[in-house]
Amino acid sequence: MKLRSLFAALAALAFSAGAAEAASGTLTVYTSTPDQAMNDLIAAFNKVEPGVKVDFFRSGTTEVVNKLQAEFTAGAPQPDVLFIADATVMEQMKADGRLMSYADAPVQGLPGGFYDADKTYFGTKIIPTGIIYNTKSGKPRPVSWNDLISPDAKDQVIMPSPLYSGAAVIHVGTITAQPDLGWNYYEKLADNGAVATKGNGGVLEAVASGQKAYGMIVDFMAFNGKAKGSPVDFVYPTEGVSMVTEPVAILKTAKNAEAAKAFVNWLLSDAGQQYMTVQGYIPGKAGIAGPAGRPAATELKVMPSSAKDVAGESNEIKKHFSDLFGG
């Protein structure tokens, strides 16, 4: 009886310790994820971590970063977690000593290069940029990036600007790093009448409405538009795609590090990666099925690029792009 009592006491103690370690309190996230998608994601996270109340500020990557930098300058950073499209920002934040290393993050099954080697930030999904086109425009279906500089595409191309979109920074940096494309490609786009808009949403609206026949866009937005009945389709160009992973990072100044770790844990878990599929994204984790009709992560042809290199060139990228297409 005494031995049973001891086992019971130890079990109760272990349960109490586990309960005490459960994540709780308020978690503040700064993100570029659209409002509704973020609200839905939080609801899924709260099924696993009901004790965490998630507050978030959402805007384009540039505005999110500007807000956070102003808070750093004032000595009062608000977020626990940064969850944005642009890994180049994470590289800069890491270089500035702003990110916490999370050595115990559950990275098993994630591909090489999907997370920082020092475990300061982690990719959560795969978001390729390719070509959206209007299926009723009478224009030919594109297959190559070079189709956007053809006579058929004269004055018919729209793209997101890297001055506003984190995914666009990665895309421009990737395209210009390719020997067969480079900045010469963007100069030809400008000569062919291509225009820039703030973000991917503006690209979808312009192509879906028929204002433009072609656009550069992240794949899930094109597929979402098609699913809602817009006369659009999407292609992954033969040369390959650029890719963002919408990384998540915990700030060193996080006020609720335990809830932040719980959020990262869930995003990288099987359940979190399966939820990426529900939201229309390609999951990065091996063995997790992606959206129907979409390529698996291993089937994508991704143009070689380095977030660290793009981060180092981001100011030059934005200036050169602005010189060609305006601000």
C-alpha positions as CSV (number, residue, x, y, z in Angstrom):
1,M,0.0,0.0,0.0
2,K,2.8,2.4,0.9
3,L,4.5,1.7,-2.5
4,R,1.2,2.3,-4.3
5,S,0.8,5.5,-2.4
6,L,4.3,6.6,-3.4
7,F,3.6,5.8,-7.1
8,A,0.3,7.7,-6.9
9,A,2.0,10.7,-5.3
10,L,4.8,10.7,-8.0
11,A,2.2,10.5,-10.7
12,A,0.2,13.4,-9.3
13,L,3.4,15.4,-9.0
14,A,4.3,14.7,-12.6
15,F,0.8,15.7,-13.7
16,S,1.0,18.9,-11.7
17,A,4.4,19.7,-13.2
18,G,3.1,19.1,-16.7
19,A,0.1,21.3,-16.1
20,A,2.2,24.0,-14.7
21,E,4.4,24.0,-17.8
22,A,1.4,24.3,-20.1
23,A,1.5,27.5,-22.2
24,S,-0.8,30.3,-21.1
25,G,-1.2,34.0,-21.1
26,T,-1.1,36.4,-24.0
27,L,1.0,35.9,-27.0
28,T,1.7,38.9,-29.3
29,V,2.5,38.1,-33.0
30,Y,3.5,40.6,-35.7
31,T,2.6,39.0,-39.1
32,S,2.1,39.6,-42.8
33,T,-0.5,36.7,-42.9
34,P,-3.9,38.0,-44.1
35,D,-6.3,38.8,-41.2
36,Q,-8.8,36.0,-41.9
37,A,-6.1,33.4,-42.5
38,M,-4.5,34.4,-39.2
39,N,-7.7,34.3,-37.3
40,D,-8.4,30.8,-38.6
41,L,-4.8,29.7,-37.8
42,I,-5.1,30.9,-34.2
43,A,-8.4,29.0,-33.8
44,A,-6.6,25.8,-34.9
45,F,-3.7,26.5,-32.6
46,N,-6.0,27.1,-29.7
47,K,-7.5,23.7,-30.0
48,V,-4.1,22.4,-28.9
49,E,-3.1,25.3,-26.7
50,P,-6.4,26.7,-25.3
51,G,-4.7,28.6,-22.5
52,V,-2.9,31.0,-24.9
53,K,-4.7,34.2,-26.0
54,V,-3.1,35.3,-29.3
55,D,-3.1,39.0,-30.2
56,F,-1.6,40.1,-33.5
57,F,-0.7,43.1,-35.6
58,R,-1.0,42.4,-39.4
59,S,0.3,44.4,-42.3
60,G,2.6,44.0,-45.3
61,T,6.1,42.9,-44.4
62,T,7.6,46.4,-44.9
63,E,5.1,48.1,-42.6
64,V,5.5,45.3,-40.0
65,V,9.2,45.7,-40.0
66,N,9.1,49.5,-39.9
67,K,6.7,49.3,-36.9
68,L,9.0,46.9,-35.1
69,Q,12.2,48.9,-35.8
70,A,10.5,52.0,-34.4
71,E,9.7,50.0,-31.2
72,F,13.3,48.8,-31.0
73,T,14.5,52.4,-31.3
74,A,12.1,53.4,-28.5
75,G,13.3,50.4,-26.4
76,A,9.8,48.9,-26.2
77,P,9.3,46.0,-28.7
78,Q,5.9,44.6,-28.4
79,P,5.8,41.2,-30.1
80,D,6.8,37.8,-28.8
81,V,6.8,36.3,-32.3
82,L,7.6,37.6,-35.8
83,F,5.7,35.6,-38.5
84,I,6.3,37.1,-42.0
85,A,6.9,36.1,-45.6
86,D,10.4,37.4,-45.9
87,A,13.4,35.3,-44.7
88,T,15.7,38.2,-45.7
89,V,14.2,40.2,-42.8
90,M,14.9,37.3,-40.4
91,E,18.5,37.3,-41.6
92,Q,18.8,41.0,-40.8
93,M,17.1,40.5,-37.4
94,K,19.4,37.7,-36.6
95,A,22.5,39.8,-37.6
96,D,21.2,42.5,-35.3
97,G,20.9,40.1,-32.4
98,R,17.1,40.4,-32.2
99,L,16.2,36.7,-32.4
100,M,16.2,34.0,-29.8
101,S,17.8,30.7,-30.6
102,Y,15.3,27.8,-30.0
103,A,17.6,24.8,-29.9
104,D,14.7,22.3,-29.0
105,A,12.4,23.3,-31.9
106,P,10.9,20.2,-33.5
107,V,12.6,20.4,-36.9
108,Q,12.6,16.7,-37.7
109,G,11.2,16.0,-41.2
110,L,11.9,19.6,-42.4
111,P,14.1,19.9,-45.5
112,G,17.6,21.3,-45.4
113,G,17.6,25.1,-45.7
114,F,14.0,25.3,-44.5
115,Y,15.2,26.7,-41.1
116,D,18.2,28.7,-39.9
117,A,21.2,26.5,-38.9
118,D,21.3,28.4,-35.6
119,K,17.6,27.8,-35.1
120,T,16.6,31.4,-34.8
121,Y,13.9,31.2,-37.4
122,F,11.9,28.4,-39.1
123,G,10.1,28.0,-42.3
124,T,6.4,27.1,-41.9
125,K,5.2,26.4,-45.5
126,I,6.3,26.6,-49.1
127,I,4.9,29.5,-51.1
128,P,6.2,29.6,-54.7
129,T,5.8,32.6,-57.0
130,G,4.9,31.9,-60.6
131,I,2.6,33.3,-63.3
132,I,-1.2,33.9,-63.1
133,Y,-3.0,34.5,-66.3
134,N,-6.6,35.4,-67.3
135,T,-8.1,32.4,-69.2
136,K,-10.5,34.7,-71.1
137,S,-8.0,37.3,-72.2
138,G,-7.4,35.6,-75.6
139,K,-3.7,35.7,-74.8
140,P,-1.6,32.5,-75.0
141,R,-1.0,30.4,-71.9
142,P,2.4,31.2,-70.5
143,V,5.0,28.5,-69.8
144,S,8.2,30.5,-69.2
145,W,9.2,33.7,-67.5
146,N,10.3,34.9,-70.9
147,D,6.6,34.8,-72.1
148,L,6.1,37.9,-70.0
149,I,8.5,39.9,-72.2
150,S,7.0,38.7,-75.5
151,P,5.0,40.9,-77.8
152,D,1.8,39.1,-76.7
153,A,2.4,40.4,-73.2
154,K,3.0,44.1,-74.2
155,D,1.3,46.3,-71.5
156,Q,-0.3,43.2,-70.0
157,V,1.9,42.3,-67.0
158,I,1.5,43.3,-63.4
159,M,3.7,42.3,-60.4
160,P,4.0,43.0,-56.7
161,S,6.6,45.5,-55.7
162,P,9.5,44.6,-53.4
163,L,9.1,48.0,-51.8
164,Y,5.9,46.6,-50.1
165,S,6.0,42.8,-50.4
166,G,8.4,40.5,-48.7
167,A,7.7,37.7,-51.2
168,A,8.5,40.2,-54.0
169,V,11.9,41.0,-52.4
170,I,12.8,37.2,-52.5
171,H,11.4,36.9,-56.0
172,V,13.2,39.8,-57.5
173,G,16.4,38.8,-55.7
174,T,16.0,35.2,-57.1
175,I,15.3,36.2,-60.7
176,T,18.1,38.7,-60.8
177,A,20.5,36.1,-59.5
178,Q,19.9,33.7,-62.4
179,P,22.5,34.1,-65.2
180,D,19.9,33.7,-67.9
181,L,17.6,36.3,-66.5
182,G,19.3,38.9,-64.2
183,W,18.4,42.6,-64.1
184,N,18.3,42.5,-67.9
185,Y,15.0,40.6,-67.6
186,Y,13.4,43.4,-65.5
187,E,14.7,46.0,-67.9
188,K,12.9,44.1,-70.7
189,L,9.8,43.9,-68.5
190,A,9.8,47.7,-68.1
191,D,10.4,48.2,-71.8
192,N,7.4,45.9,-72.5
193,G,5.1,48.0,-70.3
194,A,4.9,45.9,-67.2
195,V,3.7,47.7,-64.1
196,A,4.1,47.2,-60.3
197,T,1.5,47.2,-57.6
198,K,1.9,47.1,-53.8
199,G,1.2,43.4,-53.2
200,N,0.0,40.1,-54.5
201,G,-3.7,41.0,-53.8
202,G,-3.5,43.8,-56.3
203,V,-2.0,41.4,-58.9
204,L,-4.9,39.0,-58.4
205,E,-7.5,41.7,-58.7
206,A,-6.0,43.2,-61.9
207,V,-5.7,39.8,-63.7
208,A,-9.0,38.4,-62.4
209,S,-10.9,41.5,-63.6
210,G,-9.2,41.5,-67.0
211,Q,-7.2,44.7,-66.6
212,K,-4.1,42.7,-67.2
213,A,-3.6,39.3,-68.8
214,Y,-0.6,38.2,-66.8
215,G,0.9,38.6,-63.4
216,M,3.6,37.4,-61.1
217,I,2.0,36.1,-57.9
218,V,2.3,33.6,-55.0
219,D,0.6,30.4,-56.1
220,F,-2.0,30.0,-53.3
221,M,-3.6,33.4,-54.1
222,A,-4.1,32.4,-57.7
223,F,-5.6,29.0,-56.8
224,N,-7.9,30.7,-54.3
225,G,-9.1,33.1,-56.9
226,K,-9.7,30.3,-59.4
227,A,-11.6,28.3,-56.7
228,K,-13.9,31.3,-56.2
229,G,-14.8,31.4,-59.8
230,S,-12.3,34.0,-61.2
231,P,-11.2,33.3,-64.8
232,V,-7.6,32.7,-63.9
233,D,-5.1,29.9,-63.8
234,F,-1.6,29.5,-62.6
235,V,1.6,28.0,-64.0
236,Y,5.0,27.1,-62.5
237,P,7.4,28.4,-65.2
238,T,9.8,26.0,-66.8
239,E,12.9,27.9,-65.5
240,G,11.7,27.3,-61.9
241,V,10.0,29.4,-59.2
242,S,11.2,31.6,-56.4
243,M,10.0,30.4,-52.9
244,V,9.3,31.9,-49.6
245,T,8.7,29.9,-46.5
246,E,6.9,32.4,-44.2
247,P,9.4,31.9,-41.4
248,V,8.5,32.3,-37.7
249,A,10.9,33.5,-35.0
250,I,10.9,34.3,-31.3
251,L,12.3,37.6,-30.3
252,K,14.9,37.8,-27.5
253,T,12.7,40.4,-25.9
254,A,9.6,38.1,-25.9
255,K,7.5,38.6,-22.7
256,N,5.9,35.2,-23.0
257,A,8.7,32.9,-24.4
258,E,6.9,29.7,-23.3
259,A,3.7,30.5,-25.3
260,A,6.0,31.6,-28.2
261,K,7.7,28.2,-28.2
262,A,4.3,26.5,-28.1
263,F,3.3,28.4,-31.2
264,V,6.5,27.5,-33.0
265,N,6.1,23.8,-31.9
266,W,2.6,23.7,-33.3
267,L,3.4,25.3,-36.6
268,L,6.2,22.7,-37.2
269,S,4.2,19.7,-35.9
270,D,2.4,17.3,-38.1
271,A,-0.9,18.9,-37.1
272,G,0.4,22.4,-37.9
273,Q,1.8,21.3,-41.2
274,Q,-1.5,19.6,-42.1
275,Y,-3.2,22.8,-41.3
276,M,-1.0,24.6,-43.9
277,T,-2.6,22.3,-46.5
278,V,-6.1,23.3,-45.2
279,Q,-5.2,26.9,-45.8
280,G,-4.0,26.1,-49.3
281,Y,-0.3,26.1,-48.8
282,I,2.3,23.4,-49.7
283,P,3.6,22.0,-46.4
284,G,7.4,21.8,-46.0
285,K,7.5,18.7,-43.7
286,A,8.1,15.3,-45.3
287,G,5.1,13.0,-45.4
288,I,2.4,15.6,-45.1
289,A,0.1,15.7,-48.2
290,G,-0.3,19.1,-49.8
291,P,-3.4,20.6,-51.5
292,A,-5.0,18.5,-54.3
293,G,-3.6,19.2,-57.7
294,R,-0.5,21.0,-56.5
295,P,3.1,19.7,-56.7
296,A,4.7,18.3,-53.6
297,A,7.6,20.2,-52.1
298,T,10.0,17.6,-53.7
299,E,8.5,18.1,-57.1
300,L,8.9,21.8,-57.3
301,K,11.7,23.2,-59.5
302,V,13.1,26.0,-57.3
303,M,15.6,28.5,-58.7
304,P,18.7,28.7,-56.5
305,S,18.8,31.6,-54.1
306,S,20.1,32.5,-50.7
307,A,18.1,34.5,-48.2
308,K,21.3,35.7,-46.7
309,D,22.6,37.0,-50.0
310,V,19.2,38.6,-50.8
311,A,19.2,40.2,-47.4
312,G,22.6,41.8,-48.1
313,E,21.3,43.2,-51.4
314,S,17.8,44.1,-50.4
315,N,18.4,47.9,-50.4
316,E,20.0,47.7,-53.9
317,I,17.1,45.5,-55.1
318,K,14.5,48.0,-54.0
319,K,16.4,50.9,-55.5
320,H,17.0,49.3,-58.8
321,F,13.4,48.1,-59.0
322,S,12.1,51.6,-58.1
323,D,14.2,53.2,-60.8
324,L,12.6,50.9,-63.3
325,F,9.0,50.8,-62.1
326,G,8.6,53.7,-59.7
327,G,7.8,53.7,-56.0
